[in-house]
Amino acid sequence: MGAGFFVGVIGVLILLHAAYSTIQYRTLLKITDEQFSGAPINVVIELIAGLVLCTWAALTVPGKFLSILPHSDENRVVSLPDNLDFMIFNHRGKAFPLDMDVKLK
């Protein structure tokens, strides 16, 4: 767990705090019988900061990007050996008749 993980946790905590602050603000507006016209500026700043931190963590935590070039050594396809254990000859397809004389109109 590197720094990106902890930055992501902090970003999620900031987003949760912004959600709690918005709910608390709306409750205060209901008590004072005022209309909700939008979130306060400090909540908007918290949302933007949390979004930036979560986005940065999402881009850094998964790890190293792989090359998309087809001839790269990182993209070698490892082939499985030919194994007859995975071939199935006894399946539900034998329930269908072999001679199907169905003509489409």
N, C-alpha and C positions, 0 to 999 in steps of 0.2 A: 504494500500500500504506500504509494508515493504521495507527493504533494498534491497532485491532481485530484486524488480521491478526497483528501481533506478540504480542498477548495470546493469540490462538489458538495460535500456535506455542509459546509458553511453557506454555500449558495442556496441549498434547500432550506436551511434554517432561516435564512433571510426571507425567502419566499413565504414560509409559514408565518413568520412574524408580520409580514406585510398583509397576509390574508387575515390574521387575527386583528390587526390594527384597523382594517377596513370594516370588519364585522363590528368592532367596538365603536367605530365612528358612525356607522349606520344606526346602531342602537341608541347612541347619543342623539342623533337627528330625530329618531322616533320619539324620544322623550321630550324634546323641545319642539316637536311638531313642525319641523322644517323639511323641505324637499331635498332629496339626494341629487346633486347635480354632477358629482364626480368625486373621485378620491382626493384627499389632500396631497399637496406637493411632496411631502416627506414620504408618503406611501408610494407615490409614483417613482421617486428616486430609489426607494428600497426595491421595488419591482425591477427596475432597470439594472441595478447592481446585482440582484439575485440572478436575473436572466444572463447577464454577462458571465458571472462566475460559473453557473451551471453549463453554459455553452462551452466555455473554456475547458471545464473538467470533462465534458462529454467528448471533446476532440482529443484530449491528451490521455485519458485513462485507458481507452481500449488498447492502445499499443502502437506498434510500428505499422505503417502502411506497407503493403506489398507492391512489388512492381507489376505493371500490367503488360509489360513487353513480353511477347510470346517466347522469345529465345533466352529469357533470363534464367539464371540458375536457381533463383528462388521459386520459380513456377514449375518445377519439374513435376510431372505426373507420375506418381508411384503406382505401378500396375500390380494388381493382385495376381497371384499365381492361379493358373487354371485349376480349379478344384471342382471335382464332380459332385461334392457333397451338396452344393447349392443348386444343382439341376434337379428340377422336379418334373417327373413325367406322369405322375398319378395326380390329376387335378380335376376340377369340375368341368373342364372343357370336353371331357369324354361323354358327358350326358347329352350333348347335342348330337343330332343325327349327322352322319357323314354326307349323305346325299340330300342336299337342300335344293329342292326344285321350286324355288320361290321366284316368281316373275313380277317385276315391278310394272305398274301401269304407266 
